[in-house]
Amino acid sequence: MCSRLPVVGFIAREIGLVLVADDLPRPRLEEEMALNATYPEILTEGGDDRLILNKKGTNKYHCTPQPIVGSLFRGSCTCNIPTEGAYQAAEAAFYSLRSGEISVGDIMEGVRSRIKSLYDLPAGTEVFLCPSGSDAEYMPLLIAKTLNKGRKIVNIVTCDSEVGSGTIDAAGGRYFSNVVPLPDWKEEDKDNVKLMGSPLEGLANGVECISIPARCRDNGDVVDSSDPIQEIVDRCSAEDAVPIVHCVLGSKTGIYEPFPSTNFGKMVATRDAFVVVDACQGRFCEEWLHEYLHKGAIVLITGSKFYRGPPFSGAVLVPGSIMERLIHTDVDMPAGLKRFITSHEIPTALSDWKAALSADENVGLALRWVAALEEMEPTLEIPAAVRDESMDMWRKFIVSELGKHHGVLEAFEVESCLSIVSIRLCKGSNYLNTAECKKVFEWMTQDLSDKLSDPCAAVKCYIGQPVSITKDETVVRVALGSDSLRSLIKDREKTLQEDKIIIAKLALVTENYNNLSVSM
């Protein structure tokens, strides 16, 4: 176990708890520990079905809750295997919790403080914590309902199919999984619980959710959502409904949507509408974040995509202009929301919200955020210009490597995002479809040396999961994460050599798709 505790050490200082070298958490005998849990399995608790491990010890994305020695990782747009540093920071926090040296509430308060500090958030901005970016969608909905009691809420989700798979259900106030972070049923009954798609008690009533697709299904072109949004907003005005409009700072393939139109912005200023910026990928510059918060937007982020925290952790940044209203407005806390958040995830300024929720502890979420902060801090210390320059160089290198495998691999929309490259996989004159790409996605994580003779076949490579572009076309992705970006800046040659291996294996697996389909 790690004897140093940089992130929790910072949190301890934030709350006035002094930890000196000899006092840093170390393993204790089981009978001395308070938590009835094991590490790293605790990292998979307090979330939804995406965290559940199968018989192989992996989740649905073939990821484990611990680092995999010797593997190469460029899948930070999907689901992370934690870095060694993140893993050790969470482990140290785990033993600190078990020995009673710090509490979950302490950690959550420290996480909120650290996020504010790292992003230098505008004064008055508050941070709500959530088990993932999906259930983060419940917060803007509750805020809108709290500040507009009795009025219909119309939640407009853009970039559908390229944001989180649970976004549409969550934005409609519905369950997006049959597994909830804080279940209130008996263990023996859990397999019979069918929640997905059903209304979240106390939240879904009076809510309409409208989705606008990310792309045209015929040709894959990015949809301009401005006109459809304006039509819906105009209807809301006529019906005295309150619109929530989403825009996206980095979709699964890297689409960046602009802030909604000027006319809609006037409605935000008069408090008749809300804007939600989905920045869950974490691929944004701090200037954008400040700009949107100053405009009154609610921003959703995670520590479990770009920042390589273990899956999953979310946060909702609420600007001071909205917080001032919330502090002076009574909340009707939805009963269903108590299955997702506790009082510890709510900022101290909202005492009535905290009082309406249980004091239970989501230990898994607390540890996942500790891990994420371990990656966020050193990455955000690097000047933004240096980060951007390195990512742009990396993107051009990846496109160049793809060009060496003409007829097998093909870059898709390489200008959309500096740190994600989407790739078509070719099979003759056609592209692999979604089901076929899913097989490639899995095979990349396996040692295929008994099936293929090339040395790169043995290397376990983690890339981004497939994304459907049209009804006939799908891409996979390679994505820089916080650790690989820092590695790129520190040792460019070594990092790019890893990328060469990943692209070479992807080409090898794609070329041998038919043979592997028979033998696997």
N, C-alpha and C positions, 0 to 999 in steps of 0.2 A: 504493500500500500504506500501511496505517496506520503512523505513526511512534510512536504511543503503544501501550503494552502493559499495561493495568491488571491484567488477570487473570494473565497470565504473569509480570508484574512481582511480583505478590503471591506466586506460586508460587516465583519465584526467591528471594524473601526467606525463604520457608519452608524452603528447602533450603540457604540460606546463599550463594546466588549473587548477586553484586552487579551490578545493571544501573543505570547512570547514563544521563542523557539522550542523550549521544553514542554510548552503547553499545547502545541499543535496536535491535532487529533491523530491517534494511532490505534491499531486494532486492540479491542478489549475482548475478554472472554465473553462468550455468548450470554452467560447469566448476568453480566454487568451491563448488557445493552438493553435499551428500552424498546427499540423497534422490532417487530416481529417480521423481518424481511431479510432477504439476502441480496448481495451485490454481485453482478450488475442487473439481476432480474428486476430489481425495484425500478430500474429505468424504463421498463415496459409497462409499468402500472400507472393508473391515473390518466388513462387516455381512451382511445376507441379501438376498433377492430384492427386498425393498421399496425398496432403495437404488438398484437398477439403473436407469439412464436409458435411455429409448427414443430413437428417431430425432428426436423433437421436443426432446430435451434435458430431459425431465421424467420423474419416476418414476410409479408406478401411481396416485398421488394427484394427478397433474398439477402437482407442485411441482418447483422447480429448486433446486440447491444454493446459489444466490446470490439476493440480494434482487431483487424485481421492482419497479422504480420506477413509482409511480402506481397500484399495486394496493392493494386493501383486504383486510385479513386478519382473519377471525374464525373460523379453523379450527384453533385450537391444541389441540383434542381429538383430532385425527387425525394430521396430518403437517405440519411447519412449513416454510415458506420462512423462512430466518433473517432476523433484523433486521439492519439495517446495522451496529449496534454489535457484535453477536455475530459477524457475518461478518468484520469488521475485526480483532477480537481473535483469531479463529482464523487469519486470514491472517498476522498478525504472528507468532503462534506457529509457523506453518509455516516462515517464513523463518528464525526463530530456530533451529528444528530443523535446517534444511538447512545453516546456517552453523556448526553444532556448538556454539552458545552454551548450549544446553539439550538434554536428552535426553527421550525418551518416558517413561522411568522417573521422571525428575524431575517431569514434568508430572503423571503418574498419582499420585505421592505427594502432590504439591501439591493435586490435585483432592480426594483423600480428606481431607486436612487442612482444606481450605476448606469441604467439606460439613459436617464436624464442627463447625467454627466458626460457619457460617451458621445451622445449626439448633441450636447449643448442645447437642449430643448428650450424653446421660448418660455419665459416666465409664465406660470399658471398652467402649463401643460401637465396633465396627469397620465399615469400609466396603469392600465388594467391588465392583469395577466390572465392567460387562458391556456387550456391544455393543447390547443393547436390553432392554426390559422383558420380552420373551418369553424370551430365554435366561437372564434373571435367575432364572427358575423352576428352573433346574438347581441353583442354589446351595442352597436349602433341602432339596432332595432329597438332594444329596451330604452335607449336614450331618447329616440324619437317618440316612442309611446309615452314615456314619462313626461316629456315636455309638451305633449299635444294630446292630453287625455281625452278620450272619446272620439278622436278623429281617425279616419282610415289612413293607414300607412301603405304607400306603394314603393316597394324596394326594387330598383332597376339594376340588374346585374349585367354588366357588359363583359365581353371577351369570354362568353360561355364556351366551355370545353377546353379552354386554356388557362383557367384558374382551378383552384382545388375542386376535386370531384364532389365534395360535400357542400360546396358553396351555395348552390341553388336551394337545396333543402334548408340549410341553416339560415339563409337570407329570408326565407319564407316563414321562419319560426318553427321549423320542423326538425325532427330527429334525422341526422344524416348517417347514422350507424345504429346497429342493434346493441352495440357496446357503449356504455357511457362511463365517464371518468369516475363518478361517485355513485355507484349503484345502490338502490335502496330495497333490493329484493334478496331473498335467500339464495345462497350459493347453489342449492340443488334446483332452483327454478330458473337459473340464468339462461340455460339453453333454450327455454321455451318462450323467452321474451322476444317479441317482434315489434320493434319500435320504428325502424327506418321508414321515413316518409310520413309518419304520423305527426299530428300537431304537438308541439311542445306546450305542456299545460300552462296556460296563462300568458303565453307569448304570441301564439299564432293567430289568435282571434283579431279580426279587423286588419289583417295584413294580406296584401296581394304582392306576389313576387313575379316580376317579368324579366325574362332573360333575352339578351341580344347576343347572337353568336359572334365568335371571334373571327370566323372566316366564312366565305361563301363555299358551300359544300360541293359546288360543281368545279370551281377552278382554284380554290384555296386562297383567293385574294382576301386581304384583311378588310373587314367590314368597317365602314365609317358609321359610327353609332350616333353622331350628332343629331341628324334629322329624326331618327326614331325616338331618341331621348326627348327632344323638344316636343314631339307630338304627345308623348306620355305625360310630360310635365304640364302641357297646356290642358290636357284632360284633367289632371289633378287639380289645377287651378279652378276649373269649372265645377268640380265635384267637392271642393274644399278638402281635398285629400292632401296628405303630406308626402312629397316624394323624397326618396333617398336615392341618389345617383352615384353609381360606382365609376371609377376610372382605375386603370391598372398601370402600375409602375413595374413592368416586366412580367409578361405572361410566361407560360411554359416554354414557348419558343422565343421569348424575348420581345413581344409586342409592348410598346409604350404608348399609352393613350394620353392625349392632352387633358388638362383640367376642363370641365364642362364649360359651355358657352357663356358669354357675357350676360345674356338675358337670364340664364339660370342662376348665374352668380348673384344677380340682384335679389333673387328669391332667397338665397342663402343669407345675404346681408340683412334681409327683413325677417329672418328666422322662420320662414315658411317652407324651408327645404334643407336637406343635409347632403353633404358630399362625403363619400367614403373612398379613400385611396387605398387600393389593394397593393401593398408593397411587400407582400409576404416572401417573395423571392430574396429580398435583401439586396438587390442589385440596383441601388440608387445612390446618388450623391447627397451629401448632407444639405447642400443648398436647396435642393428640391424639397426635402423634408421640411425645412424651415418655411419655405414659400407656401407650401400647402397648409401647414398648421396656422400660419398667419392669415391665410384666407378662410380659416374656420373649418377646414376639413378634418375629419376623423381618419387616422391613418392606421392600417393594420400591418404589423410586421411579425417576423418570426426569428428565432435564433437557431432554427433547425433546417435551413436551406443553405444559403451561401456561407453562413457562419459555422457550418459543420457541427452544430450541437446534435446530440442524439435525437431521433424523432420522438415526439413532436413538441414544440413549445411556441406559444403565440403571445402577442401583446397588442393592446389597443391604445393608441396615443390620442388623447382627447384634448383639444385646445382650450385655453383658459376661457375664451368667450362662451363655450358650451358648459364648462365646469362651473362657472359662476351661476348659471341658471340651474344646474343640477343641484348644487348645494342648497338652494332655496326652494326646491320642489320636492314634495313627498313622492316616494317611489312605491309602486305596487309590485313587489318582487314576485315574478312568476314562479309557481311551484316547480315547474319542470327545470328551471335554470339551476335549482339547488342540486341537480344531478351533475352539473358541469363545473360550478365554481363554489368556493368557500369564501368566508370573510377575509381570508388572508390574501386573496387575489385582488381585492378592492382597495383603492387608495384611502388613506386615513381621513381625507377631507370629506368623504361620503359616509358619515357615521351611521345614517339610517340604512344605507345599503348594507353595510357590514352587519348591523344588528339584525337584519332580515335574513341573513345567511348563516349557515352552521359554522362552528369553529373547528370542523374537521380539518385534517391536514392532507393535502395532495403531495406526498413526499416525492413521488416520481417526477412530477412537474417541477418542483423546487430544484431537484438535482439536475434535471435536464437544462434548466436555465443557468445553473452554476456552470455546467459544461459549456454552454453557448457563450457565456461571458468570457470564459477563458480563451476563446477564439476571437471574440469581438475586440477585446482590448488591444492586443498587439497589432491587429489588422487596421483598426481605425487610427492608430498612432502613425501609420504611414501616410504621408501627404497624398491627398486625392489625386493630384496630377501624376504622381509616380504610379499609383495604382492603375489609373486609366491608361497611361502609356504602356505599362506592362501587359495589361489585358488586351489592348489593341494589337500589340506585337504577337501575343499568344494566338489571338483569333486568326491573324494572317498566316501564322505558322501552321495552324490546324488546316486551314483551307488549302495551303500548299501541299501538305501531306495527303489530303484527300485527293488532290489532283494526280498523285502518283498511282492511284488505284482507279483510274478512269474506267467506266463501265461496270464498276462494282459499288463504289461509294460516290455520293454526289452531295455537295454542300447545298443547303437550302436557306435562303434569306440571311446571308452572312452579315448584312449591315445592321440588323435589328438590335443586336446586343453584343457588347464587348466580351462577355464572359460565358456565353452559351453559343455553341454551334450546333445547329440541327442538321441531320444527315439522312438523306434518302439511301436506302439499301436496294441495289439493283438485282433483278433476276431476269436476265435476257433483256427484252425490250420493256419489261414491266418493273414496277417497284414492289418490294415485299409489303404485304398488307399488315393490318394491326396484329392479327393472331400470329403471323410469321415473325414479325418484329419482336413480339413478346418472347418467342422462343430464343431468338438471338440475344435479347436482353438477359435472359437467364443463363444461356450458354457462356456468355462473356464472364460470368462470375465463377465458372467452373474450370478445373484443371482438365484440359482436353488432350493431354499429351498421349493418352492411349488411343486417341481417335485421329489426331493430326500430328504430322511429324515436325512441323515448324516449331522452334523453341518458344515462340511467343504463345503457343497454344497452352502452355503450362501455367501461364501467369493469370491469376484471378483479377479481372478488370471490372470495375463498377462504373457504369455509365447511367445516363438519364433514361427513364422509362419511355416507351413509345407514346407519341402524340398523333392523333388522327388529324390530317390536314384537309383531305376531301373524303368522299365516300369510298374512294379507291386508293388513297395515298396516305402513308404514315411515315413519320420520321422518328429516329432515336436521337439522343443528344449527348454531347460531351460538354461538361461545365466545370470551369474553375471554381474552387471553393476558397475559403479564407486561408487554409493551410497551403494549398497548392499555389495560390497567388504569392504568399510570402516566400515559398520555396523558389518560385520563379524569379523573384527579385533578388534572392540571396544566391542562388546557384542555377542560372538559366540553362546551362548545358545539361545538367542532370535532370532537371524538370522536363525539358523538351524531349529528352531521350525516353522518359516515361510515356509522354504523349505519343511518340513514334510507335512504341510497343502497343499501346491501346489501339491506335488506328490500324496497325498491321494485323492485330488479332481480329478486329472488327471486319476487315477485308477478308481475312482467312475464313472466318466463320460464315460470312455471307457467301463467298465463293463455294463453300462446301455445304451449303444449306441442305440440299437434297440428300446427300449422304448422311449428314448428321441427323436428319429427320428420321431416317430409317434405323440408325444405330443407337440413338439416345432413348 
